[in-house]
Amino acid sequence: MTTQTSSLTAVDRFVAAIEAGVRIDGDIFAADAVVDATVPNWRWTIRGAAAIADTFAGWFADPGAFETVRRTPLPDGELLEFTLAWRENGVPHACHQAHRLTLRDGSIVEDTVFCGGRWNAALLAEMAEADRDDAH
């Protein structure tokens, strides 16, 4: 019998939770972690692992699939960029986000988020049409 130990980092587990649409484990973010979130027409700060988990539970409530994901190591953490697609009440949605993650002692202590918004099927179709128009 072999025993496996998990070598998944906090960022690995964060990425997996986002895609699976499950609540983020409490130890992914440090107890004193801070999220600085910029979303369309708004910016706010979320403090503490529990409040961060509550917020992200709403943001990433449904299982999805990454259309793109890029992870870039940084001296003190990682830059996570992705486009995520999911179905919400049967309707296709997507979002494009960048998370500048700072790590300490194996947990995320800072997350500076830039989000382009939640795009429903109508907006996705409009953007696809604009892409086709730009290709000509």
Rosetta constraint file for C-alpha pairs under 8 A:
AtomPair CA 8 CA 12 HARMONIC 5.58 0.50
AtomPair CA 8 CA 13 HARMONIC 6.49 0.50
AtomPair CA 9 CA 13 HARMONIC 6.32 0.50
AtomPair CA 9 CA 106 HARMONIC 6.91 0.50
AtomPair CA 10 CA 14 HARMONIC 6.05 0.50
AtomPair CA 10 CA 28 HARMONIC 4.98 0.50
AtomPair CA 10 CA 29 HARMONIC 7.65 0.50
AtomPair CA 10 CA 106 HARMONIC 6.34 0.50
AtomPair CA 10 CA 107 HARMONIC 5.67 0.50
AtomPair CA 10 CA 108 HARMONIC 6.71 0.50
AtomPair CA 11 CA 15 HARMONIC 6.08 0.50
AtomPair CA 11 CA 28 HARMONIC 7.58 0.50
AtomPair CA 11 CA 78 HARMONIC 7.93 0.50
AtomPair CA 11 CA 108 HARMONIC 7.61 0.50
AtomPair CA 12 CA 16 HARMONIC 6.22 0.50
AtomPair CA 13 CA 17 HARMONIC 6.09 0.50
AtomPair CA 13 CA 28 HARMONIC 7.17 0.50
AtomPair CA 14 CA 18 HARMONIC 6.23 0.50
AtomPair CA 14 CA 24 HARMONIC 6.60 0.50
AtomPair CA 14 CA 28 HARMONIC 6.79 0.50
AtomPair CA 15 CA 19 HARMONIC 6.38 0.50
AtomPair CA 16 CA 20 HARMONIC 6.05 0.50
AtomPair CA 17 CA 21 HARMONIC 5.87 0.50
AtomPair CA 17 CA 22 HARMONIC 5.23 0.50
AtomPair CA 17 CA 23 HARMONIC 6.60 0.50
AtomPair CA 17 CA 24 HARMONIC 5.87 0.50
AtomPair CA 18 CA 22 HARMONIC 6.79 0.50
AtomPair CA 18 CA 24 HARMONIC 7.84 0.50
AtomPair CA 18 CA 60 HARMONIC 5.69 0.50
AtomPair CA 18 CA 63 HARMONIC 7.63 0.50
AtomPair CA 18 CA 64 HARMONIC 7.78 0.50
AtomPair CA 19 CA 60 HARMONIC 7.77 0.50
AtomPair CA 19 CA 63 HARMONIC 5.73 0.50
AtomPair CA 19 CA 64 HARMONIC 5.05 0.50
AtomPair CA 19 CA 65 HARMONIC 5.72 0.50
AtomPair CA 19 CA 66 HARMONIC 6.80 0.50
AtomPair CA 19 CA 84 HARMONIC 7.55 0.50
AtomPair CA 20 CA 62 HARMONIC 7.25 0.50
AtomPair CA 20 CA 63 HARMONIC 4.50 0.50
AtomPair CA 20 CA 64 HARMONIC 6.26 0.50
AtomPair CA 21 CA 57 HARMONIC 7.79 0.50
AtomPair CA 21 CA 60 HARMONIC 5.24 0.50
AtomPair CA 21 CA 61 HARMONIC 4.92 0.50
AtomPair CA 21 CA 62 HARMONIC 4.42 0.50
AtomPair CA 21 CA 63 HARMONIC 4.02 0.50
AtomPair CA 21 CA 64 HARMONIC 6.69 0.50
AtomPair CA 22 CA 57 HARMONIC 7.06 0.50
AtomPair CA 22 CA 60 HARMONIC 7.32 0.50
AtomPair CA 22 CA 61 HARMONIC 6.58 0.50
AtomPair CA 22 CA 62 HARMONIC 7.53 0.50
AtomPair CA 22 CA 63 HARMONIC 7.45 0.50
AtomPair CA 23 CA 53 HARMONIC 6.62 0.50
AtomPair CA 23 CA 54 HARMONIC 7.92 0.50
AtomPair CA 23 CA 56 HARMONIC 7.44 0.50
AtomPair CA 23 CA 57 HARMONIC 5.26 0.50
AtomPair CA 23 CA 61 HARMONIC 7.73 0.50
AtomPair CA 24 CA 28 HARMONIC 7.03 0.50
AtomPair CA 24 CA 53 HARMONIC 5.56 0.50
AtomPair CA 24 CA 56 HARMONIC 7.40 0.50
AtomPair CA 24 CA 57 HARMONIC 7.14 0.50
AtomPair CA 25 CA 29 HARMONIC 7.98 0.50
AtomPair CA 25 CA 53 HARMONIC 7.47 0.50
AtomPair CA 26 CA 30 HARMONIC 7.94 0.50
AtomPair CA 26 CA 49 HARMONIC 6.19 0.50
AtomPair CA 26 CA 50 HARMONIC 6.74 0.50
AtomPair CA 26 CA 53 HARMONIC 7.07 0.50
AtomPair CA 27 CA 31 HARMONIC 7.75 0.50
AtomPair CA 27 CA 49 HARMONIC 7.64 0.50
AtomPair CA 27 CA 107 HARMONIC 6.73 0.50
AtomPair CA 28 CA 107 HARMONIC 5.32 0.50
AtomPair CA 28 CA 108 HARMONIC 6.15 0.50
AtomPair CA 29 CA 33 HARMONIC 5.97 0.50
AtomPair CA 29 CA 48 HARMONIC 7.98 0.50
AtomPair CA 29 CA 49 HARMONIC 5.32 0.50
AtomPair CA 29 CA 52 HARMONIC 7.91 0.50
AtomPair CA 29 CA 107 HARMONIC 5.24 0.50
AtomPair CA 29 CA 108 HARMONIC 4.54 0.50
AtomPair CA 29 CA 109 HARMONIC 6.07 0.50
AtomPair CA 30 CA 48 HARMONIC 7.36 0.50
AtomPair CA 30 CA 49 HARMONIC 5.93 0.50
AtomPair CA 30 CA 107 HARMONIC 5.38 0.50
AtomPair CA 30 CA 108 HARMONIC 5.81 0.50
AtomPair CA 30 CA 109 HARMONIC 5.40 0.50
AtomPair CA 31 CA 48 HARMONIC 5.30 0.50
AtomPair CA 31 CA 49 HARMONIC 4.92 0.50
AtomPair CA 31 CA 50 HARMONIC 7.71 0.50
AtomPair CA 32 CA 47 HARMONIC 6.78 0.50
AtomPair CA 32 CA 48 HARMONIC 4.90 0.50
AtomPair CA 32 CA 49 HARMONIC 6.68 0.50
AtomPair CA 32 CA 109 HARMONIC 6.83 0.50
AtomPair CA 33 CA 47 HARMONIC 6.03 0.50
AtomPair CA 33 CA 48 HARMONIC 5.10 0.50
AtomPair CA 33 CA 49 HARMONIC 5.98 0.50
AtomPair CA 33 CA 108 HARMONIC 6.74 0.50
AtomPair CA 33 CA 109 HARMONIC 4.18 0.50
AtomPair CA 33 CA 110 HARMONIC 5.57 0.50
AtomPair CA 33 CA 111 HARMONIC 8.00 0.50
AtomPair CA 34 CA 45 HARMONIC 6.90 0.50
AtomPair CA 34 CA 46 HARMONIC 5.72 0.50
AtomPair CA 34 CA 47 HARMONIC 4.66 0.50
AtomPair CA 34 CA 48 HARMONIC 6.27 0.50
AtomPair CA 34 CA 52 HARMONIC 7.89 0.50
AtomPair CA 34 CA 109 HARMONIC 6.27 0.50
AtomPair CA 34 CA 110 HARMONIC 4.99 0.50
AtomPair CA 34 CA 111 HARMONIC 6.47 0.50
AtomPair CA 35 CA 45 HARMONIC 5.58 0.50
AtomPair CA 35 CA 46 HARMONIC 5.01 0.50
AtomPair CA 35 CA 47 HARMONIC 6.51 0.50
AtomPair CA 35 CA 52 HARMONIC 7.17 0.50
AtomPair CA 35 CA 110 HARMONIC 5.78 0.50
AtomPair CA 35 CA 111 HARMONIC 4.67 0.50
AtomPair CA 35 CA 112 HARMONIC 5.78 0.50
AtomPair CA 35 CA 113 HARMONIC 7.16 0.50
AtomPair CA 36 CA 43 HARMONIC 7.36 0.50
AtomPair CA 36 CA 44 HARMONIC 6.05 0.50
AtomPair CA 36 CA 45 HARMONIC 4.71 0.50
AtomPair CA 36 CA 46 HARMONIC 6.65 0.50
AtomPair CA 36 CA 110 HARMONIC 7.84 0.50
AtomPair CA 36 CA 111 HARMONIC 6.29 0.50
AtomPair CA 36 CA 112 HARMONIC 4.76 0.50
AtomPair CA 36 CA 113 HARMONIC 6.09 0.50
AtomPair CA 37 CA 43 HARMONIC 5.54 0.50
AtomPair CA 37 CA 44 HARMONIC 5.48 0.50
AtomPair CA 37 CA 45 HARMONIC 6.23 0.50
AtomPair CA 37 CA 46 HARMONIC 7.81 0.50
AtomPair CA 37 CA 111 HARMONIC 7.91 0.50
AtomPair CA 37 CA 112 HARMONIC 5.98 0.50
AtomPair CA 37 CA 113 HARMONIC 4.63 0.50
AtomPair CA 37 CA 114 HARMONIC 6.23 0.50
AtomPair CA 37 CA 115 HARMONIC 7.75 0.50
AtomPair CA 38 CA 42 HARMONIC 6.00 0.50
AtomPair CA 38 CA 43 HARMONIC 4.38 0.50
AtomPair CA 38 CA 44 HARMONIC 6.78 0.50
AtomPair CA 38 CA 112 HARMONIC 7.99 0.50
AtomPair CA 38 CA 113 HARMONIC 5.95 0.50
AtomPair CA 38 CA 114 HARMONIC 4.97 0.50
AtomPair CA 38 CA 115 HARMONIC 6.26 0.50
AtomPair CA 39 CA 43 HARMONIC 6.11 0.50
AtomPair CA 39 CA 114 HARMONIC 6.19 0.50
AtomPair CA 39 CA 115 HARMONIC 4.94 0.50
AtomPair CA 39 CA 116 HARMONIC 6.26 0.50
AtomPair CA 39 CA 117 HARMONIC 6.23 0.50
AtomPair CA 40 CA 115 HARMONIC 7.15 0.50
AtomPair CA 40 CA 116 HARMONIC 6.23 0.50
AtomPair CA 40 CA 117 HARMONIC 5.94 0.50
AtomPair CA 46 CA 51 HARMONIC 6.49 0.50
AtomPair CA 46 CA 52 HARMONIC 6.06 0.50
AtomPair CA 47 CA 51 HARMONIC 6.33 0.50
AtomPair CA 47 CA 52 HARMONIC 6.72 0.50
AtomPair CA 48 CA 52 HARMONIC 6.18 0.50
AtomPair CA 49 CA 53 HARMONIC 6.05 0.50
AtomPair CA 50 CA 54 HARMONIC 6.16 0.50
AtomPair CA 51 CA 55 HARMONIC 6.18 0.50
AtomPair CA 52 CA 56 HARMONIC 6.11 0.50
AtomPair CA 53 CA 57 HARMONIC 5.91 0.50
AtomPair CA 54 CA 58 HARMONIC 6.81 0.50
AtomPair CA 55 CA 59 HARMONIC 6.50 0.50
AtomPair CA 56 CA 60 HARMONIC 5.78 0.50
AtomPair CA 56 CA 61 HARMONIC 7.80 0.50
AtomPair CA 57 CA 61 HARMONIC 5.39 0.50
AtomPair CA 62 CA 86 HARMONIC 6.63 0.50
AtomPair CA 62 CA 87 HARMONIC 7.05 0.50
AtomPair CA 62 CA 88 HARMONIC 6.69 0.50
AtomPair CA 63 CA 86 HARMONIC 6.27 0.50
AtomPair CA 63 CA 87 HARMONIC 7.75 0.50
AtomPair CA 64 CA 84 HARMONIC 6.45 0.50
AtomPair CA 64 CA 85 HARMONIC 5.40 0.50
AtomPair CA 64 CA 86 HARMONIC 4.17 0.50
AtomPair CA 64 CA 87 HARMONIC 7.18 0.50
AtomPair CA 65 CA 84 HARMONIC 5.73 0.50
AtomPair CA 65 CA 85 HARMONIC 5.42 0.50
AtomPair CA 65 CA 86 HARMONIC 6.45 0.50
AtomPair CA 66 CA 82 HARMONIC 6.75 0.50
AtomPair CA 66 CA 83 HARMONIC 5.81 0.50
AtomPair CA 66 CA 84 HARMONIC 4.48 0.50
AtomPair CA 66 CA 85 HARMONIC 6.26 0.50
AtomPair CA 67 CA 82 HARMONIC 7.43 0.50
AtomPair CA 67 CA 83 HARMONIC 5.43 0.50
AtomPair CA 67 CA 84 HARMONIC 5.79 0.50
AtomPair CA 67 CA 85 HARMONIC 6.67 0.50
AtomPair CA 68 CA 81 HARMONIC 7.93 0.50
AtomPair CA 68 CA 82 HARMONIC 5.23 0.50
AtomPair CA 68 CA 83 HARMONIC 5.15 0.50
AtomPair CA 68 CA 84 HARMONIC 7.24 0.50
AtomPair CA 69 CA 80 HARMONIC 7.31 0.50
AtomPair CA 69 CA 81 HARMONIC 5.68 0.50
AtomPair CA 69 CA 82 HARMONIC 4.23 0.50
AtomPair CA 69 CA 83 HARMONIC 6.58 0.50
AtomPair CA 70 CA 79 HARMONIC 7.91 0.50
AtomPair CA 70 CA 80 HARMONIC 5.90 0.50
AtomPair CA 70 CA 81 HARMONIC 5.15 0.50
AtomPair CA 70 CA 82 HARMONIC 6.29 0.50
AtomPair CA 71 CA 78 HARMONIC 6.67 0.50
AtomPair CA 71 CA 79 HARMONIC 5.68 0.50
AtomPair CA 71 CA 80 HARMONIC 4.73 0.50
AtomPair CA 71 CA 81 HARMONIC 6.50 0.50
AtomPair CA 72 CA 78 HARMONIC 5.57 0.50
AtomPair CA 72 CA 79 HARMONIC 4.99 0.50
AtomPair CA 72 CA 80 HARMONIC 6.58 0.50
AtomPair CA 73 CA 77 HARMONIC 6.29 0.50
AtomPair CA 73 CA 78 HARMONIC 4.51 0.50
AtomPair CA 73 CA 79 HARMONIC 6.43 0.50
AtomPair CA 74 CA 78 HARMONIC 4.88 0.50
AtomPair CA 74 CA 79 HARMONIC 6.86 0.50
AtomPair CA 76 CA 102 HARMONIC 5.60 0.50
AtomPair CA 76 CA 103 HARMONIC 6.04 0.50
AtomPair CA 76 CA 104 HARMONIC 7.89 0.50
AtomPair CA 77 CA 100 HARMONIC 7.79 0.50
AtomPair CA 77 CA 101 HARMONIC 5.44 0.50
AtomPair CA 77 CA 102 HARMONIC 4.44 0.50
AtomPair CA 77 CA 103 HARMONIC 4.99 0.50
AtomPair CA 78 CA 100 HARMONIC 6.27 0.50
AtomPair CA 78 CA 101 HARMONIC 5.21 0.50
AtomPair CA 78 CA 102 HARMONIC 6.71 0.50
AtomPair CA 78 CA 103 HARMONIC 7.99 0.50
AtomPair CA 79 CA 98 HARMONIC 7.15 0.50
AtomPair CA 79 CA 99 HARMONIC 5.85 0.50
AtomPair CA 79 CA 100 HARMONIC 4.65 0.50
AtomPair CA 79 CA 101 HARMONIC 6.00 0.50
AtomPair CA 80 CA 98 HARMONIC 5.65 0.50
AtomPair CA 80 CA 99 HARMONIC 5.04 0.50
AtomPair CA 80 CA 100 HARMONIC 6.42 0.50
AtomPair CA 80 CA 101 HARMONIC 7.42 0.50
AtomPair CA 81 CA 96 HARMONIC 7.69 0.50
AtomPair CA 81 CA 97 HARMONIC 5.78 0.50
AtomPair CA 81 CA 98 HARMONIC 4.29 0.50
AtomPair CA 81 CA 99 HARMONIC 6.33 0.50
AtomPair CA 82 CA 96 HARMONIC 5.77 0.50
AtomPair CA 82 CA 97 HARMONIC 5.56 0.50
AtomPair CA 82 CA 98 HARMONIC 6.55 0.50
AtomPair CA 83 CA 94 HARMONIC 6.89 0.50
AtomPair CA 83 CA 95 HARMONIC 5.57 0.50
AtomPair CA 83 CA 96 HARMONIC 4.34 0.50
AtomPair CA 83 CA 97 HARMONIC 6.51 0.50
AtomPair CA 84 CA 94 HARMONIC 5.37 0.50
AtomPair CA 84 CA 95 HARMONIC 5.42 0.50
AtomPair CA 84 CA 96 HARMONIC 6.54 0.50
AtomPair CA 85 CA 92 HARMONIC 7.20 0.50
AtomPair CA 85 CA 93 HARMONIC 5.68 0.50
AtomPair CA 85 CA 94 HARMONIC 4.18 0.50
AtomPair CA 85 CA 95 HARMONIC 6.72 0.50
AtomPair CA 86 CA 92 HARMONIC 5.86 0.50
AtomPair CA 86 CA 93 HARMONIC 5.35 0.50
AtomPair CA 86 CA 94 HARMONIC 6.19 0.50
AtomPair CA 87 CA 91 HARMONIC 5.10 0.50
AtomPair CA 87 CA 92 HARMONIC 4.47 0.50
AtomPair CA 87 CA 93 HARMONIC 5.80 0.50
AtomPair CA 88 CA 92 HARMONIC 6.43 0.50
AtomPair CA 88 CA 93 HARMONIC 6.77 0.50
AtomPair CA 91 CA 120 HARMONIC 7.10 0.50
AtomPair CA 91 CA 121 HARMONIC 6.42 0.50
AtomPair CA 92 CA 120 HARMONIC 6.09 0.50
AtomPair CA 92 CA 121 HARMONIC 5.17 0.50
AtomPair CA 93 CA 118 HARMONIC 6.78 0.50
AtomPair CA 93 CA 119 HARMONIC 5.30 0.50
AtomPair CA 93 CA 120 HARMONIC 4.43 0.50
AtomPair CA 93 CA 121 HARMONIC 5.82 0.50
AtomPair CA 93 CA 124 HARMONIC 7.52 0.50
AtomPair CA 94 CA 118 HARMONIC 6.02 0.50
AtomPair CA 94 CA 119 HARMONIC 5.16 0.50
AtomPair CA 94 CA 120 HARMONIC 6.77 0.50
AtomPair CA 94 CA 124 HARMONIC 7.67 0.50
AtomPair CA 95 CA 115 HARMONIC 7.30 0.50
AtomPair CA 95 CA 116 HARMONIC 6.52 0.50
AtomPair CA 95 CA 117 HARMONIC 5.92 0.50
AtomPair CA 95 CA 118 HARMONIC 5.11 0.50
AtomPair CA 95 CA 119 HARMONIC 6.03 0.50
AtomPair CA 96 CA 115 HARMONIC 6.00 0.50
AtomPair CA 96 CA 116 HARMONIC 5.56 0.50
AtomPair CA 96 CA 117 HARMONIC 7.18 0.50
AtomPair CA 97 CA 113 HARMONIC 7.01 0.50
AtomPair CA 97 CA 114 HARMONIC 5.59 0.50
AtomPair CA 97 CA 115 HARMONIC 4.43 0.50
AtomPair CA 97 CA 116 HARMONIC 6.37 0.50
AtomPair CA 98 CA 113 HARMONIC 5.70 0.50
AtomPair CA 98 CA 114 HARMONIC 5.21 0.50
AtomPair CA 98 CA 115 HARMONIC 6.62 0.50
AtomPair CA 99 CA 111 HARMONIC 5.94 0.50
AtomPair CA 99 CA 112 HARMONIC 5.55 0.50
AtomPair CA 99 CA 113 HARMONIC 4.56 0.50
AtomPair CA 99 CA 114 HARMONIC 6.61 0.50
AtomPair CA 100 CA 110 HARMONIC 7.77 0.50
AtomPair CA 100 CA 111 HARMONIC 5.48 0.50
AtomPair CA 100 CA 112 HARMONIC 5.00 0.50
AtomPair CA 100 CA 113 HARMONIC 6.50 0.50
AtomPair CA 101 CA 108 HARMONIC 6.45 0.50
AtomPair CA 101 CA 109 HARMONIC 7.57 0.50
AtomPair CA 101 CA 110 HARMONIC 5.69 0.50
AtomPair CA 101 CA 111 HARMONIC 4.64 0.50
AtomPair CA 101 CA 112 HARMONIC 6.67 0.50
AtomPair CA 102 CA 108 HARMONIC 5.74 0.50
AtomPair CA 102 CA 109 HARMONIC 5.69 0.50
AtomPair CA 102 CA 110 HARMONIC 4.97 0.50
AtomPair CA 102 CA 111 HARMONIC 6.51 0.50
AtomPair CA 103 CA 107 HARMONIC 5.43 0.50
AtomPair CA 103 CA 108 HARMONIC 4.50 0.50
AtomPair CA 103 CA 109 HARMONIC 5.57 0.50
AtomPair CA 103 CA 110 HARMONIC 7.18 0.50
AtomPair CA 104 CA 108 HARMONIC 6.41 0.50
AtomPair CA 104 CA 109 HARMONIC 6.30 0.50
AtomPair CA 119 CA 123 HARMONIC 5.69 0.50
AtomPair CA 119 CA 124 HARMONIC 6.10 0.50
AtomPair CA 120 CA 124 HARMONIC 6.12 0.50
AtomPair CA 121 CA 125 HARMONIC 6.12 0.50
AtomPair CA 122 CA 126 HARMONIC 6.26 0.50
AtomPair CA 123 CA 127 HARMONIC 6.14 0.50
AtomPair CA 124 CA 128 HARMONIC 6.15 0.50
AtomPair CA 125 CA 129 HARMONIC 6.17 0.50
AtomPair CA 126 CA 130 HARMONIC 6.25 0.50
AtomPair CA 127 CA 131 HARMONIC 6.21 0.50
AtomPair CA 128 CA 132 HARMONIC 6.31 0.50
AtomPair CA 129 CA 133 HARMONIC 6.19 0.50
AtomPair CA 130 CA 134 HARMONIC 6.12 0.50
AtomPair CA 131 CA 135 HARMONIC 6.26 0.50
AtomPair CA 132 CA 136 HARMONIC 6.96 0.50
